[in-house]
Amino acid sequence: MNNLTLIENAKPFGFPLSIHSAALIIIDMQRDFVEPGGFGESLGNRVQPLQDIIPVVKHVLTYWRQKEGLVIHTRESHLADLSDCPVSKRDRGNPTLRIGDSGPMGRILIRGEAGNAIVDELTPLHNEVVIDKPGKGAFYGTDLHRLLQSLGIDQLIFMGVTTEVCVQTSMREANDRGYECLLLEDATASYFPHFKLATLDMITAQGAIVGWTCTSEEFLKVIEKNE
């Protein structure tokens, strides 16, 4: 990596950011998880903690777009015939609505349905990448790794939901593939706040075994230094 700028207050120690070889990855900020009436709420969860991070995610996204950085959005989604959704996944959790069932925003977690769309505040631009993933991790069953390699990307900046499930899974997958990962603490959320805190600790444990974390303010402060 070249043109490194150190995010000094990152945890567990400074993160050497290389802006030109980094991508911003926004995990699963879709209506089915974030808005009332979606899959997240059908599992009995309060969606407000996820809605609360939208302004922060939007602020970082807006700034990254101004820098013409690579933006990647992910959606956990399935084919209409559910051929890519194992029965064990569909039956998990005893929800009031299962994957594929009809809900207030269309069929739950099905591609093309209204509920599967990214929330309006974070709608992808025409030139931004949208990855439809059939699992929790962004690399499973997708071409994400090939795309990042082709673009010379070796650092990933993560935002999105939920911290302990799809975000952490994606970071672990990325770590195993050689990417250095940074999670913005106030731009990620869980239905269970204590799960988020535990995940932040797990990610940074043992000398950044999975990756680093920092606040969005610390991240943007470093981006500004590269103007």
N, C-alpha and C positions, 0 to 999 in steps of 0.2 A: 504494500500500500504506500501511496505517496500523499503529500500535502496533509499530513496528520495534524489534527488539533485535539488537544487533550481536554476531555470533560473531567475536570479535576474532582468534582464532588460526586461523581458516579460511585456506586457501590458494587463490589467491595473495595475498589480502588479506581483510579482514573481510567476512563475509556478513551483510547486513541482513535478518534473519529476521522474517517477518510470520506469526505462528503461525496466526492466524485465516483466512489465505488460503493456507495450505500444506496439502499432502497427503503422506502417507507412502506411497511406492510400493515394494513388495517384489517384486523381479523373479525369477521362475522357481525358487523354492525348492521344487521338486517332486522326487518320489522318483526319477524317471527320470534326473535330473542328479546328485542328492546321495547316493543310496544305492547300495551294491554291487548289481550285477545289472541296473542301469538302462542307459540309452542312453549316458551319459557314460562308464561303465566299458567298454561295448562298443566304444568308440572307442580303448580302450587307456589311458585316463586313471586316475590315482589320485584317488578321490573324497574322501579324508580332508581336504584343504585346504578343501573346501566344507562338510564336516560341522563343521569347527572353528569356523565363524562362527555356527552355529545359536544358541548361548547368547547371543551379542551381539545378534543380530537379535531374538531373543525378548525380551531385556531392553528394548530400545528400543521394540518393539511393545507390550509390556505397559504401559510408561510412557505411550506415545502414546494407547493406549486409555483409560487413566485420565483423560487430558485431553480425551477424547471427540473426538479429531481424526479426520479422514477417512483411512481405510486402504484401499489398493488393492493387491490381489495379482494377479500375472500368471502365466499358465501358457503355455508354448509347446506348442501342441497342434494336432491335425488331426482332420478328420472321418474317420469310419470307412472311407469309400470312397476316401480320400486325394485327393479332387477339389481340395482346396486346398493340396496339397503337390506342387510341381513335381518332375519327374523329376530334374532337376539337383540339387535339394536332397536327395532320397532317396538318390541314388547317391554323394553327396559323402563323402569321408573313408575309404572302404573299411572300414567297421565290421564286426564280426562279426555284429551285428544291425542291420538297417536300420529306418527309420521304418515302422511298420505291421507289422513282424515280431513274432511271439510271443516274449516273453521271460519271465523269472522273475516279473515283476509284470504280466503281460498284454501286450497289443500296445504296442509302443514309441511313445510320444508321441501316443497316440490318446485323445481325450476320453472320459471315463467309465471308463478303465482304471485299475487300482490304482496303477500306476507314474506316472500323470499327476497324481495327487493331490499337494497341498502336504504336506510332511512333518508328522507328527503334532504336533510341538512348536509349529508355526506355523499350525495349522488355522484358516482364516478363521471369524470369527463370522458369524452369520446376517445381520447388518446391514452387513457389509463387502463391498466390491465385488471381484469376481473377473473378470478380463479374460482370455479365451482368445484368444491371438494366434497366427496361422498363420506368422508370421515372427519375426525376431530382435527387431525393435523393437516397443514396446508400442502404438504409434500406427498401425502398418500393419495395415489390414484390421479395425480395431476402432472402437468409438464413444468411445474414451477422451477425445479432444479435446473432443467435444461435451459429454460429462459434466462435465469439469473447467470448461469455460466456463459451463455452467448453474449451477455451484456457486460461481462467483466465485473459483476457485483460480488463482493465478498463480505459485506456488512449489512445487517438487517436491523432496522429500527421498528419496533413493534408497538402497536396500539390495538385496542379492541377488547372483545369479550369472548368467553369469560376467562378471567385470569388463570384459574386453576385447571381449566379443561382445554379449550381449543387454542388459547394463547400459549400456555405452557407446553402443550403437545407440539405445536408448531416450532417453538423455540428449541425443544429437545431434538426434533427432527433436523432442524437447521444446524444445530451444534454438531450432530453426528456427520453432517455433510461438509463440515469445515467452515461454516459461516460464523462470524463474530456477531453476537446479538445483544441489542440494547432494548430494554423495555421501559417505556415512559410510565412512571408510577401512577400519575394522576390522569392518565389517558387509557386506563384499563380498569375493569370492574368485575365483580362477582355478585351473584345473588346473595352470597354469604360473605360479608366483609372480612370475617376472620380467615376464610379460605384464601382471600386475596393476600392478606398479610403473611400467611404461612407460605404461600407460593413465592412471594418476593424473597423471603428468607431462603427458600430452597434453591432458587435460581442463582443467588449470589454466594451460596455456601461454598466452602472448600476452594476459595480463590476463583470465584466465578465459574463454577463447574458447568453451569448451563449458559450463563451470560451475566450482563450487567444491568443495573437499573439506575435511573435518575429521574428528576422531575422534568416536566415539559419546559419550565422556565430555564433550568440549567441547560437543557438541550438547545433551545432557541438562542440563548445567550452566546453559545459557542458558534452556532450558525451565523450569527450577526458578525462575529469576528472575521469571518471569511469573505465578507463583502469587499 
